[in-house]
Amino acid sequence: MAISIDSEILESACKDIIETILFALPDSMKGTVYRIGSPPASVVRRVTSGVINEDRSGISWGLPEASDYNPPGKPWLSYRDEPGRPLEAMAWCVEKQRSWTAGDPQSDMRSVRLQVEGRESDFHHMEPVLIRKKDLYGKETPDIEYPKNFYNEPIWQNSPYVVVAVIKIHFKPYTITMAGPQTKVIKKLSRALGTELLSYQLKQESMEAMERLSCDRLASCNILADALRNAVAKTGLVFSLIKLELGFLRGQWEQAILKGTGKEDMRSEAINTLNEVLMQMEEDADKREKLISMHNRLLEISLPAEKGEQWVDRHILKGWDEVLSRHAEDLHSREKVLEGVERLKQSLRAGADPATIAAYNDIPDQLKMQWVELITRQSDSLDMDLLDRFIEVLGDRNLALPCQLKAQKSLKHLKALAESMCQLENNTNTVLREVLNGNGKGAVSSPP
C-alpha cells in the first residue's frame, strides 16, 4: 500500500509545495514532485513541474521534458543501483531515505544527465517525502513485500518510514550546498507535504465511510473543516520558515560580534565536553545517541537567549538528570556535566551581552541599537509589523551581514505567503460558521 488519493488533489498539493519553495528560496528556479508507487514495484512517476519566471512573479506548470519518470513512470528495477549502470540520485533518495545535493554537478557521482546525456550542469537538491509506517498502516504493519536492492536485500524493512514522494528543486549555479539553509527549508517542507498527503489519504477513507452512511451535511462540514485545518497548518508552516530565517540571521550576527572575543567557540567546546563525558560512561547506545543528538542540535539552531536556556533545560539538562541518576557515585562526571551545561547557557547569552555589543563598532550605533532590539526579541506569534521592521533594517547595507539581502527577499516572500494564508483562514472560518449556524439550510453567502 502507498498513498492513494485523487490525482487532481495530489497535483494540487504538489503545486502548493513547489510554489511555496520557489517563492521562499530566491536562488531556486524549478521544482518537481515525483510520486513513489506501491512496493515492491515502487514506480516513480513525475506528478508536476513548475518553473518560476525571471522576475519571480509567476510559475509555469507542466511536464515539458522527455523523461523516464513522466507517466507511466519508471519501476524500481530500472533505477536502483546496479553494476555497470549510471548511478541515479533518485535511487539514493528512495533506498536510503536521505536527501541528495548536487552542489557541483561536474563532480556529482549521481548526475545521470552528465553521465549519459551529456547535458548541461544540473544544480539541484532532492528530498524524500517520508511517512511513518504506523501512521500509514495503523498499529499493525501488514506483511509488505519491500523493494530489493541489487544484492537481493529488502530496503525499508528496518526503517520506521516509507518513501511516498521525492521533491527535486533546481538552483542557479553554485548557490546550493550540502546541509545549507536552503536544504533545511526543503526538508521541513517535505515533512509538511508528507503530513498533507497522509491527511488527504485519511480524509478520502473518511469520505468513503460517510458516503456509505449517506450523511451529506456531515460530509460538507468535514470538507470545510479540513480546508480550515490545512490553512492553519500552512500558516504555521510559514511562521516556522520565518523563525528559521530569523534564526539564521541571529547566527550570522553572533558570529560577527563574537569574532576575536575568545567566545566564538564557547558553544562547540561545551558540547564537545558533554559528548566526551557521555562517551566515557557505560550507557545504552540508543540513549547515548539521543542525548548527543540533542547536544549537536544546538550547533544547527540559533535561539534568543531566554528561549535557548529553556531549550537546554528541557532537552539537555533533563536527559543528563536521567543519566546522572544512574551514575550517582560518579561525582567527577557530575561536576563536569554541570560545568558544561552552564558554559552552554553562557554561550547562548554571549550574543546578547551588552558589553560585547557595545564593543562591536563595525556598524553605526543607531543601526546597531535597532538591529539588536529586533534580533533579540522573542515572539511566539506571527507579527507582520515586526517583519516589516526586519525587512526595512535588512535593506541597510551598513549592517554588513553576509546574506542579509537574500534574507530580506526571503522574508518579503514569506510575509506575502503568510498574509494570503491568514486571509484564506478567515474566509474558510466565515463559510464554516455560516454552515454550522444555519444548520445547513439555505444558500451560503460568499465570504468577504
C-alpha positions as CSV (number, residue, x, y, z in Angstrom):
1,M,0.0,0.0,0.0
2,A,1.2,3.6,-0.8
3,I,-0.6,7.0,-0.8
4,S,-3.8,6.6,-2.7
5,I,-5.6,9.9,-3.3
6,D,-7.3,11.6,-6.2
7,S,-4.9,12.6,-8.9
8,E,-6.2,16.2,-9.1
9,I,-5.9,16.6,-5.3
10,L,-2.4,15.1,-5.5
11,E,-1.3,17.5,-8.2
12,S,-2.8,20.5,-6.3
13,A,-0.9,19.5,-3.1
14,C,2.4,19.2,-5.1
15,K,1.9,22.5,-6.8
16,D,1.3,24.2,-3.5
17,I,4.6,22.9,-2.0
18,I,6.6,23.7,-5.2
19,E,5.1,27.2,-5.2
20,T,6.0,27.7,-1.5
21,I,9.6,26.6,-2.0
22,L,10.2,28.6,-5.2
23,F,8.9,31.8,-3.7
24,A,10.7,31.3,-0.4
25,L,14.1,30.5,-1.9
26,P,15.4,33.3,-4.2
27,D,18.0,31.2,-6.0
28,S,15.6,28.3,-6.9
29,M,14.5,28.0,-10.5
30,K,12.4,24.9,-10.9
31,G,10.6,22.3,-8.8
32,T,9.3,18.8,-9.4
33,V,7.5,16.3,-7.2
34,Y,7.7,12.6,-8.0
35,R,5.2,10.1,-6.6
36,I,6.6,6.8,-5.4
37,G,4.1,3.9,-6.1
38,S,3.3,0.9,-4.0
39,P,6.2,-1.6,-3.2
40,P,7.7,-3.7,-4.5
41,A,7.5,-2.1,-7.9
42,S,7.8,1.4,-6.4
43,V,7.2,3.1,-9.7
44,V,8.4,6.7,-9.8
45,R,6.1,9.0,-11.7
46,R,6.6,12.7,-12.1
47,V,3.4,14.4,-10.9
48,T,4.1,18.0,-11.9
49,S,6.9,20.5,-12.5
50,G,6.9,24.3,-12.0
51,V,9.4,26.9,-13.4
52,I,9.4,30.3,-11.9
53,N,9.8,33.3,-14.3
54,E,12.7,35.7,-14.3
55,D,11.0,38.4,-12.2
56,R,9.8,35.7,-9.8
57,S,6.2,36.8,-10.1
58,G,4.6,33.6,-11.5
59,I,5.2,29.9,-12.2
60,S,4.7,27.9,-15.4
61,W,3.4,24.3,-14.8
62,G,3.6,21.1,-16.8
63,L,5.8,18.2,-17.8
64,P,7.6,19.7,-20.8
65,E,10.7,17.4,-20.8
66,A,11.0,13.9,-22.2
67,S,11.8,11.8,-19.1
68,D,11.6,8.1,-18.0
69,Y,9.9,9.5,-14.9
70,N,7.0,11.0,-16.9
71,P,3.8,8.9,-16.8
72,P,3.6,5.9,-16.8
73,G,6.9,6.2,-14.8
74,K,9.9,4.1,-14.0
75,P,9.9,1.0,-11.8
76,W,12.4,0.3,-9.0
77,L,14.3,-2.4,-11.0
78,S,15.1,0.2,-13.7
79,Y,16.6,2.9,-11.5
80,R,18.2,1.1,-8.5
81,D,22.0,1.0,-8.1
82,E,23.5,-1.8,-10.2
83,P,27.0,-2.5,-11.5
84,G,27.5,-1.1,-15.0
85,R,24.5,1.3,-14.7
86,P,24.9,5.1,-14.1
87,L,24.0,5.9,-10.5
88,E,20.9,8.0,-10.0
89,A,20.1,10.4,-7.2
90,M,16.6,9.0,-7.2
91,A,17.8,5.6,-6.2
92,W,19.7,7.0,-3.3
93,C,16.7,9.0,-2.0
94,V,14.3,6.0,-2.3
95,E,16.6,3.3,-0.9
96,K,18.5,5.4,1.8
97,Q,15.5,7.6,2.6
98,R,18.0,10.5,2.6
99,S,18.5,13.7,0.6
100,W,20.9,14.3,-2.3
101,T,22.5,17.6,-3.1
102,A,24.3,18.3,-6.4
103,G,26.2,21.5,-5.5
104,D,28.8,20.8,-8.1
105,P,27.4,18.6,-10.9
106,Q,30.8,18.2,-12.6
107,S,31.9,16.0,-9.7
108,D,28.5,14.6,-8.9
109,M,28.7,10.8,-9.0
110,R,24.9,10.5,-9.4
111,S,24.4,13.1,-12.1
112,V,22.7,10.9,-14.8
113,R,22.4,13.8,-17.2
114,L,26.1,14.4,-17.3
115,Q,27.0,10.7,-17.4
116,V,24.5,9.6,-20.1
117,E,23.0,12.5,-22.0
118,G,25.9,14.9,-22.0
119,R,23.6,17.7,-20.9
120,E,24.5,20.9,-19.1
121,S,25.2,21.1,-15.4
122,D,22.2,20.5,-13.1
123,F,22.5,22.1,-9.7
124,H,19.7,20.6,-7.6
125,H,18.6,19.2,-4.2
126,M,16.4,16.1,-3.9
127,E,14.5,15.4,-0.7
128,P,12.5,12.2,0.0
129,V,9.0,12.7,1.5
130,L,8.7,10.2,4.4
131,I,5.6,8.9,6.2
132,R,5.7,6.7,9.3
133,K,4.6,3.2,8.7
134,K,2.4,3.3,11.8
135,D,0.6,6.4,10.5
136,L,0.1,5.0,7.1
137,Y,-0.9,1.4,8.0
138,G,-2.0,1.7,11.6
139,K,-0.7,-0.1,14.7
140,E,-0.1,-3.4,12.9
141,T,2.0,-3.0,9.7
142,P,0.8,-5.5,7.1
143,D,3.1,-8.1,5.5
144,I,4.7,-6.0,2.8
145,E,7.0,-7.1,0.0
146,Y,9.6,-4.4,0.1
147,P,11.7,-3.4,-3.0
148,K,15.1,-5.2,-3.0
149,N,18.5,-3.8,-3.9
150,F,20.9,-5.5,-6.4
151,Y,22.1,-7.8,-3.7
152,N,18.6,-9.1,-3.0
153,E,18.3,-7.3,0.3
154,P,14.9,-5.7,1.1
155,I,15.0,-1.9,1.7
156,W,12.9,0.0,4.3
157,Q,12.4,-3.2,6.3
158,N,14.1,-1.9,9.4
159,S,13.1,1.7,8.9
160,P,10.0,3.3,10.6
161,Y,9.3,5.1,7.4
162,V,8.2,4.6,3.8
163,V,9.0,6.9,0.9
164,V,5.9,8.2,-0.8
165,A,7.3,11.0,-2.9
166,V,10.6,12.9,-3.8
167,I,10.9,16.7,-4.2
168,K,13.5,18.0,-6.6
169,I,14.5,21.7,-6.7
170,H,16.8,23.2,-9.3
171,F,19.0,26.2,-8.3
172,K,21.2,28.8,-10.0
173,P,24.8,27.5,-10.5
174,Y,26.8,27.3,-7.3
175,T,24.1,28.6,-5.0
176,I,23.2,25.3,-3.3
177,T,25.5,23.4,-0.8
178,M,25.0,20.2,1.2
179,A,23.3,20.9,4.5
180,G,23.0,24.6,3.6
181,P,20.0,26.7,4.8
182,Q,18.1,26.0,1.6
183,T,18.2,22.3,2.1
184,K,16.8,22.7,5.7
185,V,13.9,24.6,4.3
186,I,13.2,21.9,1.7
187,K,13.5,19.2,4.3
188,K,11.0,20.9,6.6
189,L,8.6,21.4,3.7
190,S,8.9,17.7,2.6
191,R,7.6,16.8,6.1
192,A,4.7,19.2,5.6
193,L,3.9,17.6,2.2
194,G,4.0,14.1,3.8
195,T,1.6,15.3,6.5
196,E,-0.7,16.8,3.9
197,L,-0.7,13.7,1.7
198,L,-1.4,11.5,4.7
199,S,-4.2,13.9,5.7
200,Y,-5.7,13.6,2.3
201,Q,-5.4,9.8,2.5
202,L,-7.2,9.7,5.8
203,K,-9.8,12.2,4.5
204,Q,-10.5,10.1,1.5
205,E,-11.1,7.0,3.6
206,S,-13.3,9.0,5.9
207,M,-15.3,10.3,2.9
208,E,-15.9,6.8,1.7
209,A,-17.3,5.8,5.1
210,M,-19.5,8.9,5.1
211,E,-20.8,8.1,1.6
212,R,-21.9,4.7,2.9
213,L,-23.8,6.4,5.7
214,S,-25.3,9.0,3.2
215,C,-24.6,11.9,5.6
216,D,-24.3,14.8,3.1
217,R,-24.4,17.6,5.6
218,L,-21.7,16.0,7.8
219,A,-19.6,15.4,4.7
220,S,-19.9,19.1,3.7
221,C,-18.8,20.3,7.2
222,N,-15.9,17.9,7.2
223,I,-14.6,19.3,3.9
224,L,-14.8,22.8,5.2
225,A,-13.1,21.9,8.5
226,D,-10.4,20.1,6.5
227,A,-9.8,23.2,4.4
228,L,-9.6,25.3,7.6
229,R,-7.1,22.8,9.1
230,N,-4.9,23.0,6.0
231,A,-5.0,26.8,6.1
232,V,-4.0,26.8,9.7
233,A,-1.3,24.2,9.1
234,K,0.2,26.2,6.2
235,T,0.1,29.4,8.3
236,G,2.0,27.6,11.0
237,L,4.5,26.3,8.4
238,V,5.2,29.8,7.0
239,F,5.7,31.0,10.6
240,S,8.2,28.2,11.1
241,L,10.1,29.2,8.0
242,I,10.2,32.8,9.2
243,K,11.6,31.7,12.6
244,L,14.2,29.6,10.7
245,E,15.2,32.6,8.6
246,L,15.5,34.8,11.7
247,G,17.5,32.1,13.5
248,F,19.9,32.0,10.5
249,L,20.3,35.8,10.8
250,R,20.8,35.6,14.5
251,G,23.6,33.1,14.0
252,Q,25.3,35.4,11.5
253,W,25.1,38.3,13.9
254,E,26.5,36.3,16.8
255,Q,29.4,35.2,14.6
256,A,30.1,38.8,13.7
257,I,30.1,40.3,17.2
258,L,31.9,37.3,18.9
259,K,34.7,37.2,16.3
260,G,38.0,37.8,18.1
261,T,36.5,37.9,21.6
262,G,37.5,34.4,22.5
263,K,33.9,33.4,22.9
264,E,33.2,32.3,19.3
265,D,33.9,28.6,20.0
266,M,32.4,28.5,23.5
267,R,29.3,26.6,22.4
268,S,31.1,23.9,20.4
269,E,33.7,23.5,23.2
270,A,30.9,23.0,25.8
271,I,29.1,20.5,23.5
272,N,32.4,18.6,22.9
273,T,33.0,18.4,26.7
274,L,29.5,17.0,27.3
275,N,29.9,14.5,24.4
276,E,33.2,13.3,25.8
277,V,31.8,12.7,29.3
278,L,28.9,10.8,27.9
279,M,31.1,8.6,25.7
280,Q,33.2,7.6,28.8
281,M,30.1,6.4,30.6
282,E,28.5,3.0,30.3
283,E,25.2,3.8,28.8
284,D,22.7,2.3,26.4
285,A,23.8,3.2,22.9
286,D,20.3,4.5,21.8
287,K,20.0,6.7,24.9
288,R,23.6,8.0,24.4
289,E,23.0,8.8,20.7
290,K,19.7,10.6,21.5
291,L,21.4,12.9,24.0
292,I,24.4,13.5,21.7
293,S,21.9,14.4,19.0
294,M,20.3,17.0,21.4
295,H,23.8,18.4,22.1
296,N,24.7,18.8,18.4
297,R,21.3,20.2,17.6
298,L,22.4,23.4,19.3
299,L,25.0,23.9,16.7
300,E,22.3,24.0,14.0
301,I,19.8,26.4,15.6
302,S,20.1,29.9,17.0
303,L,17.5,30.9,19.6
304,P,17.1,34.1,21.7
305,A,19.0,33.7,25.0
306,E,16.0,33.0,27.2
307,K,14.4,30.5,24.9
308,G,17.8,28.9,24.3
309,E,18.2,28.4,28.1
310,Q,14.7,26.9,28.3
311,W,15.6,24.6,25.4
312,V,18.7,23.4,27.2
313,D,16.8,22.8,30.5
314,R,14.0,20.9,28.7
315,H,16.1,18.8,26.2
316,I,19.6,18.5,27.6
317,L,19.6,19.0,31.3
318,K,16.6,16.7,31.7
319,G,18.4,14.0,29.7
320,W,21.5,14.4,31.8
321,D,19.5,14.2,35.1
322,E,18.4,10.7,34.0
323,V,21.9,9.7,33.1
324,L,23.5,11.0,36.3
325,S,20.8,9.3,38.4
326,R,22.2,6.0,37.2
327,H,25.7,7.1,38.0
328,A,25.2,8.8,41.3
329,E,28.6,7.8,42.6
330,D,30.5,9.4,39.7
331,L,30.8,12.9,41.3
332,H,33.6,14.0,38.9
333,S,31.4,13.4,35.8
334,R,28.5,15.2,37.5
335,E,30.7,18.3,38.1
336,K,32.0,18.3,34.5
337,V,28.4,18.0,33.2
338,L,27.1,20.8,35.3
339,E,30.0,23.0,34.3
340,G,29.5,22.1,30.6
341,V,25.7,22.9,30.8
342,E,26.4,26.2,32.5
343,R,29.0,27.1,29.8
344,L,26.5,26.1,27.2
345,K,24.0,28.6,28.6
346,Q,26.7,31.2,28.8
347,S,27.3,30.7,25.1
348,L,23.6,31.3,24.4
349,R,23.8,34.6,26.3
350,A,27.1,35.7,24.7
351,G,25.4,37.2,21.6
352,A,23.2,39.4,23.8
353,D,25.9,40.5,26.2
354,P,25.7,44.4,26.5
355,A,29.5,44.8,26.8
356,T,30.2,42.6,23.7
357,I,27.6,44.5,21.7
358,A,29.0,47.9,22.9
359,A,32.5,46.9,21.8
360,Y,31.3,46.0,18.3
361,N,32.0,49.1,16.2
362,D,31.7,47.8,12.6
363,I,28.2,49.4,12.1
364,P,26.7,52.8,13.1
365,D,25.5,52.9,16.7
366,Q,21.9,53.8,15.8
367,L,21.6,51.0,13.3
368,K,23.2,48.6,15.9
369,M,20.6,49.6,18.5
370,Q,17.8,49.0,16.0
371,W,19.1,45.6,14.9
372,V,19.9,44.4,18.5
373,E,16.4,45.3,19.6
374,L,14.9,43.3,16.7
375,I,17.2,40.2,16.7
376,T,17.0,39.6,20.4
377,R,13.2,39.9,20.6
378,Q,11.2,36.8,21.5
379,S,8.0,36.4,19.6
380,D,5.6,33.4,19.8
381,S,3.2,34.7,17.1
382,L,3.2,36.0,13.6
383,D,3.9,39.7,13.9
384,M,3.6,41.5,10.5
385,D,4.8,44.8,11.9
386,L,7.9,43.1,13.3
387,L,8.5,41.5,9.9
388,D,8.2,44.9,8.2
389,R,10.9,46.3,10.6
390,F,13.2,43.4,9.8
391,I,12.8,43.9,6.1
392,E,13.5,47.6,6.4
393,V,16.6,47.2,8.5
394,L,18.0,44.4,6.3
395,G,17.8,46.9,3.4
396,D,20.6,48.9,5.0
397,R,23.9,47.8,3.6
398,N,25.7,49.2,6.6
399,L,24.5,46.2,8.6
400,A,27.1,44.2,6.6
401,L,25.8,40.7,7.3
402,P,26.9,38.1,4.6
403,C,23.4,37.1,3.4
404,Q,21.2,40.0,4.5
405,L,19.9,40.8,1.1
406,K,18.9,37.2,0.4
407,A,17.3,37.1,3.8
408,Q,15.4,40.3,3.1
409,K,14.0,38.8,-0.2
410,S,13.0,35.6,1.6
411,L,11.2,37.5,4.4
412,K,9.3,39.6,1.8
413,H,8.1,36.4,0.1
414,L,7.2,34.7,3.3
415,K,5.3,37.7,4.6
416,A,3.2,37.7,1.4
417,L,2.5,34.0,1.8
418,A,1.6,34.5,5.5
419,E,-0.9,37.2,4.6
420,S,-2.5,35.0,1.9
421,M,-2.8,32.1,4.3
422,C,-4.4,34.3,7.0
423,Q,-6.9,35.6,4.5
424,L,-7.8,32.1,3.4
425,E,-8.2,31.0,7.0
426,N,-10.6,33.9,7.7
427,N,-12.6,33.2,4.6
428,T,-12.9,29.5,5.4
429,N,-13.9,30.3,9.0
430,T,-16.7,32.5,7.7
431,V,-18.1,29.8,5.4
432,L,-17.9,27.2,8.1
433,R,-19.6,29.4,10.7
434,E,-22.5,30.1,8.3
435,V,-23.0,26.4,7.5
436,L,-23.0,25.4,11.2
437,N,-25.1,28.3,12.4
438,G,-27.6,27.8,9.6
439,N,-27.9,24.1,10.2
440,G,-27.1,23.6,6.5
441,K,-30.3,25.3,5.3
442,G,-30.5,27.9,2.7
443,A,-27.8,29.3,0.5
444,V,-24.4,30.0,1.9
445,S,-23.2,33.5,1.1
446,S,-19.7,34.1,-0.3
447,P,-17.1,35.1,2.2
448,P,-15.9,38.7,2.0
